[in-house]
Amino acid sequence: MTAPFPGAETPEAPGLTFLAELSVTVGEPIDVGQTPEGHRRVIPITGGTVSGPALNGRVIPGGADYQLLRSATLTELDARYVLETLDGRRIYVHNSALRHGSVDDIARLNRGEAVDAGSIYFRCWPRLAAACPEWDWLNTRLAVGTGERHPDHVVIRIFLLD
């Protein structure tokens, strides 16, 4: 990579540490319809699993993904839900994301059909918040992630920024 301007050194990018993979099960979309901001949908979160080197447990049913279809190729995602660790502690997740793909692929996703994950740009920035001392360190970390939308679930891989 070249320096942004002559004589400047390119700074080192922060590293990433894998935290966990979430497999989030979802229900049928609730279609709100076209609003001034775009087409709104609400996707109920019905459960799921959490597995990783530092975080394991389940996704508690009851959250939702509040979607805004900005265009035929771009969707903004705003998911809010709760994880429960193996020791019974709860972690609140607010996950913002962008999903982009071809008109055909996004239409297929919105109809609940399978689409090759490699053809969709799905990136997120989850914020995790914990009230208990054991997980307090999550309150002081930033995370990014990748996503894959499947017909009945979403896979989110979360990485902490070093």
DAQUI-V789946 format. One record per backbone hydrogen bond with DSSP energy under -1.0 kcal/mol. NH is the residue of the N-H (numbers start at 0). CO is the residue of the C=O. Records with the same first field share a line. If there is no record, write none. Layout:
# DAQUI-V789946
NH=CO / CO
This chain:
# DAQUI-V789946
7=4
16=159
18=157
19=157
20=50
21=155
22=48
23=153
24=46
25=151
26=43
29=41
31=39
32=39
34=37
38=68
39=32
40=66
41=29
42=64
44=62
45=24
48=22
49=56
50=20
53=18
56=49
57=83
58=47
59=81
61=44
63=79
64=42
65=77
66=40
67=75
68=38
69=67 / 73
70=73
74=98
75=67
76=96
78=94
79=63
80=92
82=90
83=57
84=88
85=55
87=84
90=82
91=128
92=80
93=126
94=78
96=76
97=122
98=74
99=120
100=72
105=101
106=102
107=103
108=104
109=105
110=106
111=108
112=107
118=115
119=116
120=99
122=97
123=144
124=95
126=93
128=91
137=134
138=135
139=136
140=137
143=158
144=123
145=156
146=121
147=154
149=152
153=23
154=147
155=21
156=145
157=19
158=143
159=16
160=141
161=14
